């Protein structure tokens, strides 16, 4: 709960910065179609995968393709560590697009802390990323730009039916992204994602989730007029989540 209070405080400071002069607000409507889950190897070890098709204007245009894989270890029933690799392809989209699509290779490590309180579950995820970004001018991964990024996600899952064998649940989460390192542009505060929606347990190993996410993205480079661009992306999220 203390982490959620800290998130709200950081958000208040961030949005006060967003309101300052010198920024262009660029609204868009997107849709993210996702499939992710874990495969249990034994009581401690597991494999993780995440496939995301991110679409601009809900469906017609490519926004991003994300392919993430990793291996995890359960330190206890409430503490999990994980590390892996991620590939991202970013495409031109929106009112202020990049010049060309470009790839990104990414290494990542994370810590997940779960805290059930009654039938409600609080989840804290801390993630570090080492990003090797391609050139958006040429579309090439030759001589990639290296950046570090720290991410914090706070999520709450709330059962909406009585009993332990409930099917329907609600969720709300917020995730903050902070870039650091010598190659970072004006986007030190990189982005924020806040979302809410509903989930349905198809069975004990498969869930489907539907919700809305507001994604605020600070673009890295300034425009020719010296102003920075803040994307305000209204996003439909559709997820299939498995635990095998």
C-alpha positions in Angstrom: 0.0 0.0 0.0 2.9 2.4 0.7 4.1 1.8 -2.8 0.7 2.7 -4.2 0.8 6.0 -2.2 4.3 6.7 -3.6 3.0 6.1 -7.2 0.2 8.5 -6.7 2.6 11.2 -5.4 4.9 10.7 -8.4 2.0 10.9 -10.7 0.9 14.2 -9.2 4.3 15.6 -9.7 4.6 14.3 -13.2 1.2 15.6 -14.4 2.0 19.0 -13.0 5.1 18.9 -15.2 3.0 17.9 -18.2 0.9 21.0 -17.8 3.9 23.3 -18.2 4.3 25.4 -21.4 6.6 24.1 -24.1 4.8 20.8 -24.7 2.6 19.6 -27.5 -0.2 17.2 -26.4 -0.8 14.6 -29.1 -3.9 12.4 -28.5 -4.3 9.0 -30.2 -6.6 5.9 -30.0 -4.8 2.5 -29.9 -5.4 -1.1 -29.2 -3.1 -3.7 -27.7 -3.7 -7.4 -28.2 -1.6 -9.5 -25.9 -1.0 -13.1 -25.0 1.3 -13.9 -22.1 1.8 -16.5 -19.4 4.1 -18.9 -17.5 5.0 -22.6 -17.8 5.8 -24.2 -14.5 8.9 -26.4 -14.6 8.8 -27.4 -11.0 7.9 -25.8 -7.6 10.6 -23.2 -8.0 11.4 -22.6 -11.7 9.2 -21.3 -14.5 9.3 -20.0 -18.1 7.7 -16.8 -19.2 6.5 -15.5 -22.5 4.7 -12.3 -23.7 3.5 -11.6 -27.3 2.0 -8.2 -28.0 0.5 -6.8 -31.2 0.1 -3.0 -30.6 -2.1 -1.3 -33.2 -2.6 2.4 -33.9 -6.2 3.7 -34.6 -7.5 0.5 -32.9 -6.6 -1.9 -35.7 -5.5 -0.5 -39.2 -1.9 0.6 -38.5 1.1 -1.0 -36.8 2.3 0.7 -33.6 4.7 -1.9 -32.1 5.4 -5.6 -32.1 6.8 -7.0 -28.8 8.2 -10.4 -28.2 9.4 -11.1 -24.6 10.7 -14.3 -23.0 12.3 -15.1 -19.7 13.0 -17.6 -16.9 11.8 -17.1 -13.3 12.5 -18.4 -9.8 10.0 -18.4 -6.9 11.8 -17.4 -3.7 8.6 -18.0 -1.8 4.8 -18.0 -2.5 4.9 -14.1 -2.6 8.4 -13.3 -4.0 9.5 -14.0 -7.5 12.6 -13.0 -9.5 12.9 -13.2 -13.3 15.2 -12.2 -16.2 15.1 -12.5 -19.9 15.3 -11.0 -23.4 12.8 -8.8 -25.4 12.6 -7.8 -29.1 10.6 -4.7 -30.1 9.8 -3.4 -33.5 8.5 0.2 -33.5 6.6 1.7 -36.5 5.7 5.2 -37.5 2.3 6.2 -36.0 0.4 9.2 -34.8 0.8 12.9 -35.5 4.5 13.0 -34.8 5.8 9.7 -36.1 9.4 8.4 -36.4 10.9 8.5 -39.9 11.2 4.7 -40.3 10.3 1.6 -38.3 13.2 0.4 -36.2 14.1 -2.6 -34.0 15.2 -2.8 -30.4 17.0 -5.5 -28.4 16.4 -5.5 -24.7 17.6 -7.3 -21.6 15.5 -7.2 -18.5 15.4 -8.3 -14.9 12.5 -8.0 -12.4 11.3 -8.6 -8.9 7.6 -9.3 -8.1 6.1 -9.0 -4.6 2.5 -10.3 -4.0 0.5 -9.3 -1.0 -2.9 -10.9 -0.6 -5.2 -9.0 1.8 -8.4 -11.1 2.2 -9.6 -11.9 -1.3 -7.8 -8.9 -2.8 -4.3 -9.2 -4.2 -1.8 -6.4 -4.4 1.1 -6.9 -6.8 4.3 -4.8 -6.9 6.7 -5.3 -9.9 10.1 -3.7 -10.2 11.8 -4.0 -13.5 15.2 -2.9 -15.0 15.9 -2.8 -18.7 19.0 -2.5 -20.8 17.9 -1.2 -24.2 19.8 -1.3 -27.5 17.7 0.9 -29.8 18.0 1.0 -33.6 18.2 4.2 -35.7 14.8 5.6 -36.5 16.3 7.6 -39.4 17.8 4.6 -41.2 15.7 1.8 -39.6 18.9 -0.1 -38.9 20.2 -1.7 -35.7 23.8 -1.0 -36.6 25.5 1.1 -33.9 22.5 1.0 -31.5 21.9 3.6 -28.9 22.1 2.2 -25.4 19.7 3.4 -22.6 18.7 2.1 -19.2 15.2 2.2 -17.9 13.6 1.5 -14.6 9.9 0.6 -14.3 7.5 0.2 -11.3 4.1 -1.3 -11.6 1.5 -1.4 -8.8 -1.6 -3.6 -9.5 -4.7 -4.6 -7.6 -6.9 -7.6 -8.5 -10.4 -7.6 -6.9 -12.8 -10.5 -7.0 -16.3 -9.4 -8.0 -18.1 -12.7 -7.0 -18.5 -14.4 -3.7 -16.5 -17.5 -2.7 -13.0 -18.6 -3.4 -13.9 -20.1 -6.8 -14.9 -16.8 -8.3 -14.7 -16.2 -12.1 -15.1 -12.5 -12.5 -12.6 -10.0 -11.1 -11.6 -6.3 -11.6 -8.2 -4.9 -11.9 -6.5 -1.6 -11.8 -2.8 -0.8 -12.2 -0.3 2.0 -12.8 3.2 1.8 -14.2 5.9 4.4 -14.2 8.9 4.4 -16.6 12.1 6.3 -15.8 15.1 6.5 -18.3 18.6 7.0 -17.1 22.1 7.2 -18.6 24.1 9.5 -20.8 22.1 8.8 -24.0 18.7 9.8 -22.7 17.0 12.8 -24.3 14.3 15.0 -22.8 12.3 11.8 -21.8 13.9 11.1 -18.5 10.3 10.6 -17.2 9.6 8.3 -20.2 6.0 7.3 -19.7 3.1 6.4 -17.5 0.4 3.8 -18.0 -2.7 3.7 -15.9 -5.4 1.1 -16.6 -8.5 -0.6 -15.3 -10.7 -3.4 -16.6 -12.4 -6.8 -16.0 -11.0 -10.3 -16.1 -12.7 -13.7 -16.4 -11.2 -17.0 -15.4 -12.0 -19.4 -18.2 -10.5 -22.2 -16.0 -7.8 -22.5 -13.4 -5.0 -22.0 -15.9 -6.5 -19.4 -18.4 -7.8 -15.9 -18.0 -9.0 -13.3 -20.4 -8.9 -9.6 -19.6 -10.5 -6.5 -21.2 -9.8 -2.9 -20.2 -8.8 0.7 -20.9 -5.4 2.1 -20.6 -4.3 5.7 -20.7 -0.6 5.8 -21.8 1.3 9.1 -21.5 4.6 9.0 -23.5 7.2 11.7 -23.5 9.0 11.6 -26.9 12.7 11.7 -26.8 13.5 14.5 -29.3 12.3 18.1 -29.5 10.4 19.4 -32.5 12.0 22.0 -34.8 10.1 24.7 -32.9 11.8 23.6 -29.7 8.7 22.0 -28.1 8.5 18.5 -26.8 5.7 16.1 -27.7 3.7 14.2 -25.1 1.6 11.4 -26.5 -1.8 10.9 -24.8 -2.7 7.4 -26.0 -6.2 6.1 -25.2 -5.8 2.4 -25.5 -8.0 -0.7 -25.6 -6.3 -3.7 -24.0 -7.2 -7.3 -24.7 -5.2 -10.0 -22.9 -5.1 -13.8 -22.8 -3.2 -14.9 -19.7 -2.1 -18.5 -19.1 -0.5 -20.3 -16.1 0.4 -23.8 -17.2 
